[in-house]
Amino acid sequence: TENYIYDDKNRLEHTITHNSMDGNLDKEFTYPSTGTLLNKNITGNPVKTRTKHNNRWIGTIEQVYDANGIQPKETRISNSDGSNARTDFSYVYDDKGNIRQLITADQVPTVYLWGYAGYYPVAEISNATYNQVRDALGGETVVNSMCNELKLSDANWNRLLALYAHTSL
């Protein structure tokens, strides 16, 4: 069974999952209560999630925000005592606030290129950094004009590549 508890702002505050074979799994969610996120009214996403199993704390997931307090910079995961703390995801954004590069805990980068005036992703490239992609495509100007022409076939790609096309409804 699963139980959901909400705070006075209708945000998920606590979940309790009961499994007759494995016991209870509880999650507590903490939301911004001070600082830039609260001042900018960005309060709907948890900044910290703590998990316990059978009343014993087992771990924490924490979102760390950039200096502007708008975008997550990293996702950190640690054991209950803070040991084995690691950064699972690091994020780099473009000037429109889109994720430009994501780096996972195993240090595999994924780059997202945005077209259509920065509204939609047009390419996802795994196993390459943004700088590698930028250089392979011929520079920042080419990357910034991705909505006009995709020159991905010109580069020597030893990467996983996904292209996206969007049509209006």
Disulfide bonds with the S-S distance in Angstrom:
none
